């Protein structure tokens, strides 16, 4: 079920962009656009706009995404019952300064993770934007993902290459499928894809066999058990990556962001307290085993 819902989200994002309104050519940092699920009630729309910090609908450009769009573009891929009947999830996109990177925050989105959104969007070339995705109650997030791509093109004035949309689409579908692998969870599946991207950008494999070896190397390092079918899908995906003009700086920024979050945690009061608790545990263990001899040496652990 989860795999179907994730696939719906991704397929819709990149399928709907062929009929976009004309993008703005004079977009500036701070420009905003809101995407609202068409099936929200008026009260829900008002509540979400307030939650997004929008005091009046006249203050921002607003577009909607419909469930009919999902059925129109996904009917050939996903059973109608899996697509559902309502478009609820919504988002606000704020264009950032050059070099700001891609920032995502989710509320009430229970299937698609921040990193899954971020990976696919960075592959497609979406960058330097803050995106807040929300809903009045827990939903899959399919409607928001459909609208984010549309809203980014409208607001930034940047037209995303069709091939990149297709590869990002396929990437997200494969990531969702990998999250059903018993050896990894949602976050680990997204991290796995990100690690392969980084390796591909650094090592620049030239053949399918090179790509296969790289993927298997990363999988072995992480102790992930991949089936032959999963490996084949990944090889085909990253073969397409190799043939595209991917902005690897933007893609690798997602890895740097993740590293930064870990560093921020370790430097925070919460992180320092956590480290001290770890030290205390090992001191207690040392005292138990060796009667307190040289337990002060544990203070050198960092």
Secondary structure, 3 states (H helix, E strand, C coil): CHHHHHHHHHHHHHHHHHHCCCCCCCCCCCCEEEEEECCCCHHHHHHHHHHCCCCCHHHCEEEEECHHHHHHHHCCCCCHHHHCCCCCCEEEEEECCCCCCEEEEECCECCCCHHHHHHHHHHHCCCCEEEEEECCCCECCHHHHHHHHHHHHHHHCCCCCHHHHHHHHHHHHHHHHHCCCCCCCHHHHHHHHHHHHHHHHHHCCCCHHHHHHHHHHHHHHCCCCCCHHHHHHHHHHHHHHHHCCCCHHHHHHHHHHHHHHHHHHHHCHHHHHHHHHHHHHHHHHHHHHHCCCCHHHHHHCC
